[in-house]
Amino acid sequence: MKKHMMLSMSIVGLLAAAVFAGSLNPPAAPTAGTMKPLDQVEPRTPISVTPYTITQSGSYYITKNLTATGTGIMVQADNVTLDLRGFTLTGPNVVMYHGVEMNNRKNIEIRNGTITRFQNSIHDSSSTSQNHRILNIRAVGNISRGIYLQGTSNSIIGCTVADNGTDGIHTQAGALVKDNVVYNAQGYGIYAGEGSIIQSNTVYKTNIGIGTYKACTIEGNTVYKNYSHGISANESCLIKNNVSRENSNSGIYTGNGSTICNNTVTNNGSVGIFASFGSSVMENTVRGNSSYGIDMGDHCSAAGNTAIGNSDDGINAGLYCTISNCTASNNTQRGIYAYDYSTITNCTASQNSAEGIYAMSYCTVSGSNAGNNQKTGIFCWSGKVTGNTVSSNNQVNDTTLGGIQVWGASQIKDNMLLSNKCNNIFVHEAGSTIEGNLVRNSTNGVYFDGGGNYYKDNRASGNTTAYANPAGNTDGGGNVSF
């Protein structure tokens, strides 16, 4: 009985497998391909001769290398895509002829090829044009500009622009200029109008590397060995995270109200960073420049910068400036210089060839460290010098210099001065108060060059003379020598 049941179940299983397995014969091959050609996916018009005029919107491509005796391709319609497909469009090397010309047009894209020996490789001189996209073009060896777009809101991305006669890339307001390599231009490497973004480009051996009009963002670029400024920006620009080096003039030069932050600016032929009225200069490294490291106009602020080994002052500031948390060392002149009514706080100025910190009238210098400078550590005209650490300055050993030196009606309070040659504190003229300072290990702890000053609660230790030439000055008590 069991054998009959097992046999019946086997037969049922075989029948079920036959039903569900289907035919054992493979299906016939398809009679035609299932992939559509590119011209069906994106209908395109071929261009195989020049000159060629595009009069309708759509997509166009060139089929081979083309040589033009005049302008190569004229675009007379909006909403056009032109693909060079890796080919080269070569011109007659004559002024007035352009590789691709498109005046008063909107939304033109040109991509993927080389354009050479024209006046401009790509040219649109109409200010009403807009929204062009230039992608992966090599614009090389043209008489004037590589890429010239006079309209607005254009994008130029991933291009190589080289050996052109004037500007490499020239565009106007609202542009995006990104990821390009530009070199060997006699004018601007890149110029962009108001509100543009210039990002992640490499520019070298041009006249001015990057130039902009106002309210632009210049970010993440490398500009070097240009024949004038590395970056020259108009007012209200943001310049950040760039490297600007070995340019013949300034590394970065900006207009009023700009923000310059986190840049590395080295070995330029003039000022490292020049910031005009009302600008903010933050967290930059400026080193080895042939003039000031940072040169600021009036009402500017500098914070967190490092200025090393520049051939003038490390930081030079105008009226009403604020300088905080900066380091200035090994500069050929002063570490930090600030004109009247400025404030210098929490800075370090060391091993400079002149003064560490030099502040003009009505300035405040506080919480800073000035050490091992060739001349005075901190010099102030009629200002306030409080809470600083000042050591081993006046390396030239000039008897008229010292650690802190003030000239007229100043407050010198709560500072610590150690081992400054000749004088820890040198007080010129009358009207100063000297209170609560610790002065150690100098020829003179406090030296008065005249009368009419007040001193109180100072501590002098290890000096040859604790309080020198005190006649005519008022001892308020509490001055101790030990």
Buried (B, 14 or more C-beta within 10 A) or exposed (E): EEEEEEEEEEEEEEEEEEEEEEEEEEEEEEEEEEEEEEEEEEEBBEBEEBBBEBEEEBBBBBEEEBEBEBBBBBBBBBBBBBBBEEBBBBBBEEEEBBBBBBBBBBBBBBBBBBBBBBBBBBBBBBEEBBBBBBBBBBBBBBBBBBBBBBBBBBBBBBBBBBBBBBBBBBBBBBBBBBBBBBBBBEBBBBBBBBBBBBBBBBBBBBBBBBBBBBBBBBBBBBBBBBBBBBBBBBBBBBBBBBBBBBBBBBBBBBBBBBBBBBBBBBBBBBBBBBBBBBBBBBBBBBBBBBBBBBBBBBBBBBBBBBBBBBBBBBBBBBBBBBBBBBBBBBBBBBBBBBBBBBBBBBBBBBBBBBBBBBBBBBBBBBBBBBBBBBBBBBBBBBBBBBBBBBBBBBBBEBEBBBBBBBBBBBBBBBBBBBBBBBBBBBBBBBBBBBBBBBBBBBBBBBBBBBEBBBBBBBBBBBBEBBBBBBEEBEEBEEBEBE
